[in-house]
């Protein structure tokens, strides 16, 4: 159904406030739905503006990048006390680093080593008392190297000892055989200078007008070799 066209008489008196009010009232009576739709549209527009201008939370301002960057830690300055302690510990053999007055891990380790050697509290920190103790402390003793294992000489077969005459066991056994062959015994053929061997040699020396020593001297060996033919020399 086509909507009714507005009557021109409705807008004639809009310049007059009373006419405007009466015209609006007439429109509300004749076209209530259109007026309601226009009012709702105007209200929505107003709410959008209010939300955009007043209700939106303010965005935090981004801080400059320079303000977020933490400043570098100040460089460590050389300390005169630390420098003196380093010098004293270096002279004692506890510290082998540079004498720069900077407190580092190497200096702390040297301090603890000195405190341990002097039976002090192992704090690892410099102090006036530590410096005083280091200035009067004795030189650090060098650690003794472990002793080298003793080298044992190779075992060798020592010749049989016969008083003033030394003769190897195989040759002494040959002498014992020669004495037993020509009747000077009993003699045990064992390569050892026992009582039997001494008595046999002494008897042989007595019979052949040789000095009685009881030892297998070169004279006895030559005489036995001449009589028996055994290689005794």
WOLINRA-V788773 format. One line per field, one symbol per residue. ss: DSSP state (a for helix, b for strand, c for the rest). phi: phi as a letter, one per 20 degrees, with the letter a starting at -180 (. if undefined). A space follows every 10 residues. Layout:
ss = ???
phi = ???
This chain:
ss = cccccccaaa ccccccaaaa aaaaaaaaaa caaaaaaaaa aaaaaaaaaa aaaaaccccc ccccaaaacc ccccccccca aaaaaaaaaa aacccccccc ccccaaaaaa aaaaaaaccc cccccccaaa aaaaaacccc cccccccccc cccccccccb bbccbbbcaa aaaaaaaaaa accccccccc ccccaaaaaa aaaaaaaccc cccccccaaa aaaaaaaacc ccc
phi = .fffffefff dfdffegfff fffffffffe cfffffffff ffffffffff ffecefffff fffffffeff ffffffefdf ffffffffff feneccefed mdecffffff fffffffeld feemdfafff fffffdffff ffffffffff eefffcefff ecmeddbfgf ffffffffff fendafceec mcedfffgff fffffffdld gedmdffgff ffffffednf edd
